[in-house]
């Protein structure tokens, strides 16, 4: 699975599945730092994780069992 904005990249070509996104301009005023693109990739990754979580029936108990020390799930109400 590849998350990328470059459909022609080696990563995209080698991946079995591709999730492509487009960021017309980075937020960096110098147009050097990947600011908007990293945020877009993070949001898509989170969305993909939630789709997989729901499709697999992943529960709060699963999270507590698999997370280191179960800290996150045990502190959730």
The 8 nearest C-alpha neighbors of each residue, nearest first, counted from 0:
[[1, 16, 14, 17, 15, 2, 18, 11],
 [0, 2, 17, 14, 11, 18, 3, 16],
 [3, 1, 18, 19, 17, 40, 0, 4],
 [4, 2, 19, 5, 1, 20, 18, 6],
 [3, 5, 20, 19, 21, 6, 2, 22],
 [4, 6, 7, 3, 8, 11, 19, 20],
 [7, 5, 11, 8, 4, 19, 3, 12],
 [8, 6, 5, 11, 12, 9, 10, 4],
 [7, 9, 11, 10, 5, 6, 12, 3],
 [10, 8, 12, 11, 13, 7, 14, 6],
 [9, 11, 8, 13, 12, 14, 1, 3],
 [12, 10, 8, 14, 9, 13, 6, 1],
 [11, 13, 9, 10, 14, 8, 7, 6],
 [14, 12, 10, 11, 9, 15, 1, 8],
 [15, 13, 11, 16, 0, 12, 1, 10],
 [14, 16, 0, 13, 17, 1, 12, 11],
 [17, 15, 0, 14, 1, 18, 11, 2],
 [18, 16, 1, 0, 19, 2, 11, 14],
 [17, 19, 2, 1, 3, 20, 16, 0],
 [20, 18, 3, 4, 2, 17, 6, 21],
 [19, 21, 4, 3, 18, 22, 39, 2],
 [20, 22, 4, 23, 19, 36, 39, 5],
 [21, 23, 24, 36, 35, 20, 25, 4],
 [24, 22, 21, 25, 35, 36, 26, 20],
 [25, 23, 22, 26, 35, 30, 36, 27],
 [24, 26, 35, 27, 34, 30, 33, 36],
 [25, 27, 35, 34, 28, 24, 30, 33],
 [26, 28, 30, 29, 25, 32, 34, 31],
 [29, 27, 30, 26, 25, 31, 32, 24],
 [28, 30, 31, 27, 32, 26, 25, 33],
 [31, 29, 27, 28, 25, 32, 26, 24],
 [30, 32, 29, 27, 33, 25, 28, 34],
 [33, 31, 34, 27, 30, 25, 29, 26],
 [34, 32, 36, 37, 25, 35, 31, 27],
 [33, 35, 37, 36, 25, 26, 32, 27],
 [34, 36, 25, 38, 37, 26, 39, 33],
 [37, 35, 39, 38, 34, 33, 22, 40],
 [36, 38, 40, 39, 34, 35, 33, 41],
 [37, 39, 41, 35, 36, 40, 42, 34],
 [40, 38, 36, 42, 37, 41, 35, 43],
 [41, 39, 37, 43, 38, 42, 44, 36],
 [40, 42, 38, 44, 39, 43, 37, 45],
 [43, 41, 45, 39, 44, 40, 46, 38],
 [44, 42, 46, 40, 45, 41, 47, 39],
 [43, 45, 41, 47, 42, 46, 40, 48],
 [46, 44, 48, 42, 43, 47, 41, 49],
 [47, 45, 43, 49, 48, 44, 42, 50],
 [46, 48, 44, 50, 45, 49, 43, 51],
 [49, 47, 45, 51, 46, 50, 52, 44],
 [50, 48, 52, 46, 51, 47, 53, 45],
 [51, 49, 47, 53, 52, 48, 54, 46],
 [50, 52, 54, 48, 49, 53, 55, 47],
 [53, 51, 49, 57, 55, 50, 54, 48],
 [54, 52, 56, 50, 55, 51, 49, 57],
 [53, 55, 51, 56, 52, 50, 57, 49],
 [56, 54, 53, 52, 57, 51, 50, 58],
 [57, 55, 53, 54, 52, 58, 51, 61],
 [56, 58, 52, 55, 61, 53, 59, 62],
 [59, 57, 61, 60, 56, 62, 52, 53],
 [58, 60, 62, 61, 63, 72, 57, 64],
 [59, 61, 63, 58, 62, 64, 72, 57],
 [62, 60, 58, 64, 59, 63, 65, 57],
 [61, 63, 59, 65, 60, 64, 66, 72],
 [62, 64, 69, 72, 60, 61, 66, 65],
 [65, 63, 61, 62, 66, 69, 60, 68],
 [66, 64, 62, 63, 61, 67, 69, 68],
 [65, 67, 69, 63, 62, 64, 68, 70],
 [68, 66, 69, 65, 70, 64, 63, 71],
 [67, 69, 70, 66, 63, 64, 65, 71],
 [70, 68, 63, 66, 67, 72, 71, 64],
 [69, 71, 68, 73, 72, 74, 67, 66],
 [72, 70, 74, 73, 69, 75, 63, 66],
 [71, 73, 63, 75, 74, 70, 69, 62],
 [72, 74, 70, 71, 75, 69, 63, 76],
 [73, 75, 71, 72, 70, 76, 69, 63],
 [76, 74, 72, 73, 71, 70, 59, 63],
 [75, 74, 73, 72, 71, 59, 70, 60]]
